[in-house]
Structures are given as C-alpha cells and as structure tokens.
C-alpha cells in the first residue's frame, strides 16, 4: 500500500509532489524515472514507511520512564539538558536498539516497496539484494543463485544485528 501511495505522489504528470512544485513555480521532476532522483525518492519513502513504528516504540520507552527519577534529578539541580542526556536517553537506549534492529532488517529485506516503485530501475539504481534475488530466481530461472543471495542476505542481517547487540551491551556495561 505504501508503494502504491508514494508511486502516485511521485507520478511525473499527476503526482502530488510535482503539482506542489508547479504551484511554487518550480519545474516538475520525474522522481522515479531519473537516475539522479530515484534513490532519494526510494529513501524518503522507506523512511516514511518506518517512522510510525519507530515513534510508537520511542513513545513506549518514554512512558516507561519513572517520573520520580526526573523529579529527583530536578530537585538535585539538573537542568533540562542534563535530564535528557543523563536520564532520558540512557533509559531509551533499549528502545532505540529495538528500532535500529527492526529498521535494519526491514531495509535490508526491502522488496515490495522497491518492486512497486521502480522494479529496480532505472539503470538498476534501486535494485536491492532481495530484488536481485527475485530477478535471479524467478525472472532468469537461477534458483540456486537466488538461494545463495538469500543466504548471503541472511548472514549480513544476522551479522549486523549481532554487532548492534554487542555494541549495546558494551555501552550498557560502561554505564
């Protein structure tokens, strides 16, 4: 659904973004056709897709903070900046890690959004590993190569998640 919505937004003739640009007196841009702008359009769409989940996770983190901690620090003379840096952000780190891991996995395995927006084009500018795997296995018939790409993608994802967890545990040990 996100892909179809943003495909309409980026449409060169009837898209909402180009209509807005024309109203401002700026030339319309072929967002999904031009190799210069297609990557930016895909990144903006991917960020928009994930920001709602991230905000909910951070809201849950903020709601889990005990207000007595903030009150005690304020009574001890902590400024607003000190409250954020020394109390709020350290308590939000587990929630930030959850967002980081989920966003990394979702972005590395991004298929549907790119497939709907661009199909990997123009000039393979937006072809991600999962789309490459699809083209290998189902368009070209190389099932073994497509499977190999999927295993490599799994290992990369697993490695990054393990790195995030390691760095998070190392940071938690210092605090």
N, C-alpha and C positions, 0 to 999 in steps of 0.2 A: 504494500500500500504506500509506503514511504517513497519507494522508487517511482511509482506512477504519479504521485502528487508532485514530486520535485521535477519529474520529466515535463509535466505541464508548466511548472514555474519557469523552467529553463527553455521552453519552446521558443525558437527564433522568431516566429511570426505572431503567435497569440499568447506567449508566456507572460506571466505577471511581472517578472523581473524586467523584461525588455519594455513592457508598457510603462513601468515606473521610470526606466531610464529615458524613454522617449518624452515622457511628461516633464522630465528635468532638462530636456534639450540635449541629451547625450545620445550618440549613435547606438543602436541595438547591437548586441553581441551574440554570436552563435555559440552559446556556452558549451553545448555538448558535441559540437561539430569541430570546433577549432582545437588543435593540439595544444595551444597556449593556455586555454581556459578550462579544458575538460577536467584536468586534475584538480584544479581549485574547486570546481563545481562538485566533484565527487567528494572531496574532503569536507566541504561545507555541509553537504547532505549527510555524510556519515556522522559528523559532529552533532547535527540537529537530531539525528536518529537516536543517539545515545545520551543526550543531555538530560532527558526526562528521568531516565533510570538513575543517573548519577545524582541528580538533585534529590530524588527520593532517598537514596542511600545516605547522602550527607544530612538530610533532614532527620532521618532516624538517628544518626550519630549525634546531632545537636540536641535532640530530645533526650538522649541517654545521659547527657552531662548533668551531674548533680549541681543544682544552683547554689547549694551551700558552699561548694568549693569556690565558686566565683565570688560569693558574698564574703567568705573568709579572706580571700586574696584582696578584695577591695578594702576591707577593714584594715588589712595589714599595709595598705598604701599602694597597691599595684595599680598602675594606670590601665586604661583600656587596651593599649597596645600590648602591654605586658600580659594582661589577661588572655589575649588572643594567642600570643606566641608561646607562653609558658604553660597555659592550662588547656585552652580550647583545641589548638592544633595537635598537641600530643595525644589528647583524648580522641581526636578524629582520625588519627593515623590508621587504625584498623579499617575504618570505613573508607578511607582514601585508597587503601590497598585493595579492598574488595572492588571498588570502582575501577582501579587500574587493571586488575586482573581480568575482570569481565570485559572491559573495553578492549584490552589487548587481544583476548580470544575472539571477540566479535569482529574486530578489524582484520585480524589475520585470516579469519574464515569468511570474510565478506564475499558473498557470491551473488545473492539475489539483487542487492542494490545496484551493483555494477552491471550485472546481466541486464537488468531492466533499463538502467540509464543509458548505457553505451554499448553493451555487449563486448566490452574490452577495447573498443576503439576510441577515437581514431588513431591509427598507426600504433595500435597496442599500448597506448599511453596509460590506459586504466586497467590493463589485464593483470589481475592479482593471481596469486598461486591457485586459489580454489577455482577460478575461472579457467586458468591454464589447464588444470587437472580435468575439468569438464570437457574442454576442447580436445585434449589428448584422448580421453577415454571414449567419449560419445560422438564427437564430430569426426575424428580421424580413426577411431577404432583401435587405438593402442591402449587396451585395458591395463596391461602390465605397467606401462609407463605412467598412466594416470594413477594407478595404485601406488607406485613409487613416489610420485609427487605428493600424494596424500599422506604417506608415512613421513616424508621429509617435513611437511607442514605440521604434522602432529609433534614431531621431535622439536621443531623450532618453538612451537607454542608451549610445550612442556618445559623446555629449557628456559624460556623467558619467565614463565610462572615460577619455576624453582628459583630463578635469580631474584625475582621480586620478593618472594618469601624469605630468602636468605638475607637480602638487604634489610627487609623489615625487621627480622629477628635480631640482626646485628645492631640496628638502630634502637630497638627496644631494650637490648642489653646495656646500651650506653646510658639510657635514661634512668 
